[in-house]
Amino acid sequence: MGQNRTRKSWPWPESDTSYCYSFAAVTVYFLWSPHSPAVSSSSSSSPFLFLLGTIKLPWNPSFLYPKMGENRIAIYGALNCPTLIMDAAMPLRPFKTSQTDRYLLIVTSGGLNQQRTGIIDAVVAAYILNATLVIPKLDQNSYWKDTSKFEEIFDVDWFISHLSKDVKIIKELPKGEESRLIGLQSMRVPRKCTPSCYLQRVLPVLKKKHVVQLSKFDYRLANQLDTELQKLRCRVNYHAVRYTENINKMGQILVDRMRTKAKHFVALHLRFEPDMLAFSGCYYGGGQKERLELGAMRRRWKTLHEANPDKVREHGRCPLTPEEIGLMLRGLGFGKEVHLYVASGEVYGGDATLAPLRALFPNLHTKETLTSKKELAPFARFSSRMAALDFIVCDESDAFVTNNNGNMARILAGRR
C-alpha cells in the first residue's frame, strides 16, 4: 500500500523551483529527550506530539538534522529530489546462494508494529548468518491474543520474491529437515545484538544443528549497522513488507470515506490502552480503581520496577491524554472544523476518556464509525489486522499525530 505514490498535502504555500518538496516530521518534546524517535528503536515512551505533514523546505542538511540536546524541536526530512535519494530498492549484492543446510526460525513478539521491526531484523540476521529464513511466526501469546499468521496480514509471496536476491526465504522447513525440530530449543540473543554478536553466539549453533529458532525476537539487532545492512533494513521495511490485498482494500475504503467527509484530515495514533498505561507507570486521576487495575496489569511484567507515578511524570514520560492532545492541536492552529481520524485500540476509560477530545474536535472518526459491523467483521476479532487498517489511514492522512514514541510512529515517520 502506498508504494511510490504522490501524497496529497495540506494546503501549504506553493513551492518555487528553488525548493525541493520534502516530507518533514516535526517532533515537539515537552521535556528533553536524548533520543530521536525517527532513528532510535528503543521502546521508551517519552511524551511528545508527533506531527507529520508536507511542507516546503530548502535542502540544507544542517537545518533538517539539528543536533539533539537542549533543542525542544527536532525536524527530520526526506528529500523528494530523485537525483539525491539513496535507492534502498536495489539488492545488497549479486545473488549469493544461502547455505542450504542452515535454517533460521524466528518467533516475533509484541503488537503488530513491534513484530514488524522483528521481521525486518530477522531478514538482516539471516543475511549476516548466510542462512535460509523461514517465514517468521507471529506472536499469538501476547496481551492481544491474536491468532493471525504472517500470510494473513502480509503478502507473503511478494515478501519472498522481493528479497530473493538478498536472502533465501521459504514458507516452511523442507520435509527432509522437519526431523531437526525434534528437541529443538529456542535461543534468545541479547537486545541490540551486533553482527559479530550473531556470528559468535548463533552461527556455531547453526553450523552444528543446522536449524536455530530465535524467540521473543524484538529489538534483537543493533541500531547502528554498516550502510549496506541499513539499506537492507530499509528495503524490507519500505518495499518488501506489504499488507494482504483484503487489508489494503479495506484500508483504502476507510481513506476514501474520510476524503468524502473532508478534503484534508488529521490522523491521531492514540496509545491509551490499559496495558500501555500500566507499562508507563503513570497515574491519570482515576483513584483507587485505576491504581488497582493498572497495578495488577503492570505486575505481569516481572522485569519492571515498582511504579513511581510522580517521578515518571516529573521526567516527562507519561503518554498524553486525549484531552491534552486536543488542546495541543488547537494550540497549533487546527480548528474545530478539522476532521480527526483516531487510530487506537481499547481506550482506557472508554467514551468518557474520549469526551474532552470529541468536544474539541466534533468531527471525530474511527474505523468503527466509518464502517458497518458487517464490513469490519473479518478484521474485528484480530488486533493486528485492525492495527494494519489504522496504519493505512494514518499513512494516507495529511497530518499525523501520536501521543507515544512507539514503533508505528517511527515507521510512519520514515515512510512520510
Buried (B, 14 or more C-beta within 10 A) or exposed (E): BBEEEEBEBBEEEEEEEEBBBBBBBBBBBBEEBEBBBBBBBEBEBBBBBBBBBBBBBEBEEEEBBEEBEEEEEBBBBBBBEEEEEEEBBEBBEEEEEBBEEBBBBBBBBBBBBBBBBBBBBBBBBBBBBBBBBBBBBBBBEBBBEBEBEBBBBBBBEBBBEBBEBBBBBEEEBEEEBEEBEEEEEEEBBEBBBBBEBBEEBBBEEBEEBBBBBBBBBBBBBBEEBEEEBBBBBBBBBBBBBBBBEEBBEBBBBBBEBBBEEBEBBBBBBBBBBBBBBBBBBBBBEBEEEBEEBBBEBBEEEEEEEEBEBEEBBEBBBBBBBBBBBBBBBBEEEBEEEBBBBBBBBEBBBEEEBBEBBBEBBEBBBBBEEBBEEEBBEEBBEBBBBBBBBBBBBBBBBBBBBBBBBBBBBBBBBBBB
